[in-house]
C-alpha cells in the first residue's frame, strides 16, 4: 500500500512545471493530503453508515418476522383453545354428567364424528378406570396420568404427548376436563371433587399438521418444546419425546446455539435471533403458547428473511461506484490543476466539506454527566451507573462520581461467592452487599482485593430499563442515612430521564435517517402541491373564461379603440351642421324636407348619448378582461401590497354570470390598509370560497338566497389582523365533515361540481404562506335565515405587517 501511494504521488508531482514547483509544491501536497484524508473519512463513514442502515433494516425485518410468526402462532393457540373449549362443553352435557357409559357412549361417538379433530373420547371414573369410543371398556387404569390428576383437581388441562394405552404405539395429546355433578354449585366447584373426567385424544400427527402451517418461506420448519425442553413436535422424529418415551432435552444439546434457544423457550421468553444450527445460519423466532405449557419456534433460513436487503445492497454498490467516480473526478481535477497551474486555491475547495453538521448524542457523556450532577445535587460519596449481567450475576460499573479521597470503583464486580442469581433481588431490598472486582488474567493482587461495600440504609439502587431490555442500575451511596422517600423520588426521576436519554441516544442514528427520508418526501409534496395549485388555477381560469365568453366578441378591441375617434368625428360633423344652420338658417326646400324627415334635432341630441353608452359598455367589457387577466397571471416570487376589497370586487365581477338575479350579495366593506401578500394566491382562495358559497345557496329553492361578504380589522394576539368573512344561508356542513374539511385530499364535494381549489390547499395558502388562519362555522349563528337551519361562514384572518 505504501509503495502504491509513493508511485501515485510521484506521477502527480512530476506533472508540475519546473518553474512552479517551488511555489505550489506545499499547497499541492496539502491538497493531496486533504484528498486522501477526505477519501479515507468518506470510506469509513460510508462503511459505518452502510452497517448502521443494514442493521436497522435487519432489525425491522426481524421485528416484522416475529410479528408474523406471533400472528400465525396465535392461530395454533386458538386451535388448541377451541379443542379445550369443546372438551369443557362436553363435560357439562347431561349424558357425560350421568357417568353412565351406556348413556354417554352414543352421544360421544356422534360428537367424535361431528368434531372430526379427536381420534376418540374417553369417560374416566374417579378411580382411573375408563371407557373410550374406540374400544369400549379399557383394561388399564389411567390414575397415574398427569392429565387425569389435573382434571380431578378441577383444571382443564392439555397434557404433553404420551403413548396411548388404548391405541398401542400411537403418540397422542390428551385434553382433559373435570365432570361435575348436576348438583354442584358453579361458584363453589373448587370445594367439591369432580365425579369423573372426560378426555379427548388428538393424534400427534394431527398436531404436527396444524404446526406445519406455521411456515415462513421455503426451507423453514417448526418445532415445539415442552416445559423440560424436550421436542414434542419436530421434523426430526429421532428428537421427539413424550411422557412414556423419554428423549434428550435440547437444553443439554451438544449444539450450544440450539441449547441457548431451548433455554430461552423454556424460560417462556419471546424473541428472534440469528444463530447457527446444523452448520446453517438461520433466524429462530420463538414464543410461548398460552393454552399449553409449550413454546413454539420457527427456524427461518437467513436468505428468506434478508432477501429484502438485495435492493439496499445494490444501492450501496451504486453509491460506491458513484463515490469511486467522484474520487476519480477529484484526481483528474488535481491533475488538471498541476498541468495548468491556474487553480491556485484548489486546497480551499478541498477544505469546504459539506454535510458535517449532524446532531449526535454521546452515551458516555450522558451517563458521566448524570452521575456527576447526581453526586453534586445529593452531596453523595459515590454515584455510579453500571450494567447488570443476569447470566453472570455481575455489575459492570462504567461511569462514577467519587468524593475526593475515595478510590475509583470502575470495572466488573460480583458477589464473593460467585453467581447466585439473587443479586438483583438483594439490590431491590437494599441489603448490605460486598462486591468484589472480578479478577482479570493479568490482574495484580491489589486489584483482586478491590471491592465496594454497599451498606444497608446508606445507599439506593434504582433500575434503569432501556428499550433494548438491557437492565442498568443507578447507585447513590453516602456516609449518612440515605434513601429517604424524597431522595428515592429524585433518583427515580433521574433514572426515568436517564432511560429516555439512553433510548434517544440509541435511536438517534435511526431518527436521522428517517428525517432525511421525510425531507425528501416533503420536498416532493411541495412540488406536487405547487403543480396542483397551478393546475387548479388554470382549470379555474378556463371555467371563468367560458362563462364570460358570451360578453366578449372579437371586434371589441377594434370597437373600443375607435369609439374615441368616432366620438370626435361625430362631434365635428354635428358642429359643421350647426355652423351650416347658423350661416344658412333658411335651407333649400329639398334639404329642409330631409331635415324634417330624419328629425335632425333629435339625432343631434341622441347620437352623443348613444356613443357614450357604447363607450361605457366597451369599458365594462375591458374591465372584465382586465380582472380575468390579473386573476390568471402567475404569482411574483416576492410578496406585493394589495387591497383585499379590490381583489374581492374583481372576483365578484368574474363570477357575475353565476350570481343570478335571485342571489343577493350583501357587501359590508370597511377601509382596509394594503396588505403584503401574494395577490394571485389570495384571489384563488376567495374565488374558491365564493364559488362554494354559490353552489351551497343554489341547493335551496323557493327561498331567498343570500351571500354576505364582510371585511374589517380585528385586534387579536399577537397583533392586528384583516378579517374577511364569506357567509351563506345554503346547506349546512355536517359535523363529521367540519373536523376534516381542511385535511389534504379530503374533498367535500364530488369532482364534477368542484369549481375551485381544494380546501386543504386554501388552508395552506392562508396559514403557511401568509401566517393567517382559516376557520369554518356551521350551522351559522347569524340573522341570515336558512331554510335548512344551517348555512356556513368561512373566516379568513391575515396579519397586517
Protein Blocks (a to p, Z undefined) as FASTA:
>chain_A
ZZmmmmmmmmmmmmpcfklmmmmmmmmmmmmmmmmmmmmmmmmmmmmmmmmmmmmmmmmm
mmmmmmmmmmmmmmmmmmmmmmmmmmmmmmmpmklmnopaklmmmmmmmmmmmnomambd
cdddfkopacdfklopafbdcklpmklmmmmnopacdddddddfklghiacddddddddd
fklcfklmmmpccfbdcdddddfklmmmmmmmmcgbehiacddddfkopafbdfblmlpc
cfklccddfklgfblklmmmmmmmmnopacdddddeehiacdddddddfkbccddddddd
fklmmmmmmmmmmmmmmmmmmmmmmmmmmmmmmmmmmmnommmmlmmmmmmcghkaccdd
dfklmmmmmmmmmmmmnopabdcdddddfklopacdfbdcddehiacfedjdddfkbpeh
lmmmmmmnopacdddddddfkbcfklmmgccdddehiaccdddddfkopacddddddfbd
ehifklmmmmmmmmmmmmmmmmmmmmmmmmmmmmmmmmmmmmmmmmmmmmmmmmmmmmmm
mmmmmmmmmmpcfklmmmmmmmmmmmmmmmmmmmmmmmmmmmmmpacfklmmmmmmnomm
lmmmmmmmmmmmmmmmmmmmmmmmmmmmmmmpccdfbdcdddfklmmmmmmmmmmmmmcf
klccdddddddddddddfklmmmmmmmmmmmmmmmmmmpghiacddddddddddddfbdc
dddddddfbdcddfklmmmmmgghiafbdfklmcbdcfklmmmmmmmmnopacddddddd
dfbdcfklnapddddddddZZ
